[in-house]
Amino acid sequence: MLSVLALSFYFLGAAVSPRQVSDRVTSRGTIKAIGVNVYSDSGCTIKMSSIDWGTLEPGANKNVTCYIRNEGNSALTLSLSTATWSPSNASQFITLTWDYGGKSVGSSEVLKVTFKLAVSAAISGITDFSFDIIITGFG
């Protein structure tokens, strides 16, 4: 069974130049899920449809915790990838990781996961950016 969850986040704002104190980067997006869903609460009552990363400066990291529930009827192992970066070179300066350790997620099981967005201290020339987060379930 292959399950895919795609989170599309659009970031508006600016990656701050060294002469500015800060700028606001916000995000919004939609989630497309097959077999797994992402929630903002541990009770899985509020589907996650956006992330507000807040204010980010060069060299900054920001964590967001979410809960992934296996909506299928068999265990899944998850993987994380990103796609459709805009501008295309943003992925050279902005990275997304998570703390998922490879544990199998049983049917109806909920897994707490923290996404970490990291902005390189060397970022320049990027003011707006967007990318898709893809969570794939294999089982």
C-alpha positions as a Python dict, from the first residue, in 0.01 Angstrom:
ca = {
    (1, 'M'): (0, 0, 0),
    (2, 'L'): (139, 340, -93),
    (3, 'S'): (-1, 648, 75),
    (4, 'V'): (104, 1000, -11),
    (5, 'L'): (43, 1321, 179),
    (6, 'A'): (134, 1645, 5),
    (7, 'L'): (138, 1970, 198),
    (8, 'S'): (164, 2280, -17),
    (9, 'F'): (287, 2586, 163),
    (10, 'Y'): (322, 2929, 11),
    (11, 'F'): (554, 3162, 192),
    (12, 'L'): (502, 3534, 156),
    (13, 'G'): (749, 3785, 285),
    (14, 'A'): (1122, 3818, 270),
    (15, 'A'): (1435, 3644, 377),
    (16, 'V'): (1594, 3930, 564),
    (17, 'S'): (1913, 4097, 444),
    (18, 'P'): (2188, 4157, 705),
    (19, 'R'): (2096, 4527, 729),
    (20, 'Q'): (1735, 4462, 832),
    (21, 'V'): (1634, 4357, 1180),
    (22, 'S'): (1352, 4123, 1078),
    (23, 'D'): (1073, 4060, 837),
    (24, 'R'): (765, 3843, 853),
    (25, 'V'): (738, 3521, 655),
    (26, 'T'): (395, 3359, 661),
    (27, 'S'): (264, 3051, 491),
    (28, 'R'): (-61, 2900, 384),
    (29, 'G'): (-153, 2594, 188),
    (30, 'T'): (-363, 2288, 147),
    (31, 'I'): (-310, 1924, 234),
    (32, 'K'): (-382, 1640, -3),
    (33, 'A'): (-374, 1304, 172),
    (34, 'I'): (-436, 943, 80),
    (35, 'G'): (-417, 700, 370),
    (36, 'V'): (-258, 946, 614),
    (37, 'N'): (-365, 1285, 746),
    (38, 'V'): (-183, 1561, 932),
    (39, 'Y'): (-339, 1731, 1233),
    (40, 'S'): (-239, 2020, 1456),
    (41, 'D'): (-370, 1853, 1775),
    (42, 'S'): (-296, 1518, 1939),
    (43, 'G'): (-666, 1425, 1937),
    (44, 'C'): (-665, 1456, 1557),
    (45, 'T'): (-968, 1683, 1548),
    (46, 'I'): (-810, 1979, 1362),
    (47, 'K'): (-666, 1897, 1019),
    (48, 'M'): (-355, 2097, 950),
    (49, 'S'): (-406, 2317, 647),
    (50, 'S'): (-136, 2580, 701),
    (51, 'I'): (180, 2662, 891),
    (52, 'D'): (276, 3008, 1011),
    (53, 'W'): (655, 3003, 1037),
    (54, 'G'): (657, 3349, 1195),
    (55, 'T'): (958, 3577, 1159),
    (56, 'L'): (1266, 3419, 1007),
    (57, 'E'): (1608, 3571, 964),
    (58, 'P'): (1921, 3434, 796),
    (59, 'G'): (2055, 3151, 1011),
    (60, 'A'): (1718, 3097, 1184),
    (61, 'N'): (1548, 2765, 1262),
    (62, 'K'): (1179, 2718, 1335),
    (63, 'N'): (1003, 2406, 1463),
    (64, 'V'): (637, 2313, 1411),
    (65, 'T'): (484, 2005, 1573),
    (66, 'C'): (204, 1810, 1408),
    (67, 'Y'): (36, 1472, 1442),
    (68, 'I'): (19, 1221, 1158),
    (69, 'R'): (-252, 955, 1172),
    (70, 'N'): (-250, 644, 960),
    (71, 'E'): (-601, 640, 815),
    (72, 'G'): (-550, 308, 637),
    (73, 'N'): (-594, -49, 755),
    (74, 'S'): (-229, -160, 751),
    (75, 'A'): (97, -39, 902),
    (76, 'L'): (298, 223, 713),
    (77, 'T'): (653, 352, 719),
    (78, 'L'): (682, 720, 627),
    (79, 'S'): (925, 925, 420),
    (80, 'L'): (962, 1302, 375),
    (81, 'S'): (1052, 1493, 62),
    (82, 'T'): (1006, 1841, -81),
    (83, 'A'): (922, 1948, -435),
    (84, 'T'): (828, 2239, -659),
    (85, 'W'): (1052, 2496, -495),
    (86, 'S'): (991, 2852, -607),
    (87, 'P'): (1226, 3007, -681),
    (88, 'S'): (1409, 2689, -777),
    (89, 'N'): (1728, 2791, -593),
    (90, 'A'): (1545, 2839, -260),
    (91, 'S'): (1619, 2477, -169),
    (92, 'Q'): (1990, 2569, -161),
    (93, 'F'): (1922, 2804, 132),
    (94, 'I'): (1608, 2669, 304),
    (95, 'T'): (1577, 2313, 428),
    (96, 'L'): (1301, 2114, 590),
    (97, 'T'): (1369, 1812, 812),
    (98, 'W'): (1167, 1615, 1068),
    (99, 'D'): (1229, 1404, 1374),
    (100, 'Y'): (1053, 1090, 1248),
    (101, 'G'): (1280, 795, 1318),
    (102, 'G'): (1144, 533, 1080),
    (103, 'K'): (904, 361, 1321),
    (104, 'S'): (617, 171, 1161),
    (105, 'V'): (284, 350, 1212),
    (106, 'G'): (-5, 108, 1271),
    (107, 'S'): (-359, 146, 1145),
    (108, 'S'): (-530, 439, 1324),
    (109, 'E'): (-207, 510, 1514),
    (110, 'V'): (-111, 874, 1573),
    (111, 'L'): (253, 982, 1550),
    (112, 'K'): (383, 1313, 1689),
    (113, 'V'): (627, 1471, 1443),
    (114, 'T'): (821, 1797, 1452),
    (115, 'F'): (914, 1972, 1128),
    (116, 'K'): (1222, 2194, 1138),
    (117, 'L'): (1264, 2472, 883),
    (118, 'A'): (1621, 2606, 861),
    (119, 'V'): (1725, 2920, 675),
    (120, 'S'): (2091, 2944, 578),
    (121, 'A'): (2287, 3243, 705),
    (122, 'A'): (2411, 3283, 346),
    (123, 'I'): (2065, 3336, 194),
    (124, 'S'): (2040, 3632, -43),
    (125, 'G'): (1827, 3739, -335),
    (126, 'I'): (1522, 3543, -224),
    (127, 'T'): (1222, 3740, -105),
    (128, 'D'): (926, 3506, -163),
    (129, 'F'): (940, 3130, -176),
    (130, 'S'): (717, 2826, -175),
    (131, 'F'): (752, 2449, -179),
    (132, 'D'): (551, 2132, -133),
    (133, 'I'): (605, 1893, 156),
    (134, 'I'): (537, 1531, 61),
    (135, 'I'): (490, 1258, 320),
    (136, 'T'): (475, 914, 165),
    (137, 'G'): (356, 604, 348),
    (138, 'F'): (485, 261, 244),
    (139, 'G'): (334, -59, 375),
}
